[in-house]
Amino acid sequence: MNDRMTTPWGELALTRFPEDPRDRLRAWDASDEYLLRHLAEREVPLSGTVVVVGDRWGALVTALAAHGPVQITDSWLAQEATRANLARRGVEPGTVQLGTTQDPPPERVDVLLVRVPKSLALLEDQLLRLAPAVHEGTVVVGTGMVKEIHTSTLQLFERILGPTRTSLAERKARLIFCTPEPSVARPANPWPYTYALPEGIGAVSGRTVVNHAGVFCADRLDIGTRFFLGHLPGGKGPQRVVDLGCGNGVVGTAMALANPDAEVLFVDESFQAVASAEATYKANGVPGHAEFRVGDGMAGVPAGSVDLVLNNPPFHSHQATTDATAWRMFTGARRALRPGGELWVIGNRHLGYHVKLRRLFGNSQLIAGDPKFVVLRAVKR
Ligand SMILES: C[S@@+](CC[C@H](N)C(=O)[O-])C[C@H]1O[C@@H](n2cnc3c(N)ncnc32)[C@H](O)[C@@H]1O
């Protein structure tokens, strides 16, 4: 696979994270190239504080490293990819500031480059957080694939920052040009969003869920998660439990409420998700002990140290449908479980997770099913 992106500043070798030689997906797309071409051809002044939001795998900040940009991302995987891509280019650590969507925004932004995220809510939240730092002279350019840029996307720029227009499409990518008007009456930031759970879903019935912008099913309980909550294992006593891919933390919080002696580790690769899980846990005054960790699946969890893993795996990765993450999560869970430990998985019936579990664990039991979802249990022998 060609892993070299041609930019106005030379060729860059770029990879995603974790690196997988079988991965056919590139670490950049036509919208990254379009933005970089525009900046070079129009000689856009890249001085002052250059902020890059939503850079998928670090292509933008790696290309612009000479301008000491600040990267703001929700994704731990994106941040790790960026670190590796910068190192490959020989960029000194610290040249590019690697920030997250949870960090306080910079005080002043002179150039704001936005790779439009998949989640409109995350875009809304980030623009609202950055708006006070944007001034009349700030250059604001967004980029994305045509299919990712909707009228609602442009309306967000317009409502939060100022007058907005788009470029012609080139290779199915489009740019967004926004002229900041600091006097624009900005709406209040609706994030994080808190809602009450319905009754009849076990330990978290009627409880509170806190969602930072961009987390999975941020404005209502996902129907798959709801089904999972109705069929969680009922063990009591000291147990080391992992809520793997915790999102807003509703599953791990349910376990902690049902079994106050359990120790729950909440893991997600999204900074927004882990912040949500911690807020959900705290909002419910759960007794017991919990840990909140941003990272890649079960990486870093010692082998044989866990009694129970609960997992509702993702099946989208930045627009691409993939089951590679689910496979990595199951493999990591198997390694981290003690003999006799269990992995409980909820998934769409058609995804056929039982095949993967059988291949890895040698067993897979159907705990519950409806026409759409199945809850499966695999035991580490
Ligand atoms: C389908 S959502 C489930 C969220 C939550 N557990 C629920 O049931 O509502 C899958 C979650 O996995 C997270 N995720 C994706 N890739 C991951 C990875 N490599 N490591 C950890 N979490 C990941 C996503 O950010 C997302 O929050």
The ligand as a MOL file (V3000), in Angstrom:
LIG
                    3D

  0  0  0     0  0            999 V3000
M  V30 BEGIN CTAB
M  V30 COUNTS 27 29 0 0 0
M  V30 BEGIN ATOM
M  V30 1 C -20.8620 0.8990 20.5450 0
M  V30 2 S -20.0250 2.0380 21.6010 0 CHG=1
M  V30 3 C -20.4800 1.4150 23.1990 0
M  V30 4 C -20.5090 2.4560 24.2720 0
M  V30 5 C -21.0980 1.9950 25.6220 0
M  V30 6 N -20.3830 0.8580 26.1520 0
M  V30 7 C -22.5620 1.6470 25.4490 0
M  V30 8 O -22.8840 0.4660 25.3850 0
M  V30 9 O -23.3850 2.5740 25.3840 0 CHG=-1
M  V30 10 C -18.3360 1.5120 21.3880 0
M  V30 11 C -17.3050 2.3500 22.1600 0
M  V30 12 O -16.0080 1.7970 21.8800 0
M  V30 13 C -15.0700 2.8670 21.8370 0
M  V30 14 N -13.8600 2.4290 21.1120 0
M  V30 15 C -13.6400 2.3680 19.7750 0
M  V30 16 N -12.4100 1.9100 19.5220 0
M  V30 17 C -11.8260 1.6740 20.7140 0
M  V30 18 C -10.5550 1.1850 21.1160 0
M  V30 19 N -9.6370 0.8400 20.2180 0
M  V30 20 N -10.2950 1.0690 22.4300 0
M  V30 21 C -11.2170 1.4250 23.3660 0
M  V30 22 N -12.4420 1.8940 23.0450 0
M  V30 23 C -12.7510 2.0190 21.7400 0
M  V30 24 C -15.8560 3.9730 21.1510 0
M  V30 25 O -15.2520 5.2440 21.4120 0
M  V30 26 C -17.2400 3.8200 21.7780 0
M  V30 27 O -17.3850 4.6070 22.9310 0
M  V30 END ATOM
M  V30 BEGIN BOND
M  V30 1 1 1 2
M  V30 2 1 2 3
M  V30 3 1 2 10
M  V30 4 1 3 4
M  V30 5 1 4 5
M  V30 6 1 5 6
M  V30 7 1 5 7
M  V30 8 2 7 8
M  V30 9 1 7 9
M  V30 10 1 10 11
M  V30 11 1 11 12
M  V30 12 1 11 26
M  V30 13 1 12 13
M  V30 14 1 13 14
M  V30 15 1 13 24
M  V30 16 1 14 15
M  V30 17 1 14 23
M  V30 18 2 15 16
M  V30 19 1 16 17
M  V30 20 1 17 18
M  V30 21 2 17 23
M  V30 22 1 18 19
M  V30 23 2 18 20
M  V30 24 1 20 21
M  V30 25 2 21 22
M  V30 26 1 22 23
M  V30 27 1 24 25
M  V30 28 1 24 26
M  V30 29 1 26 27
M  V30 END BOND
M  V30 END CTAB
M  END
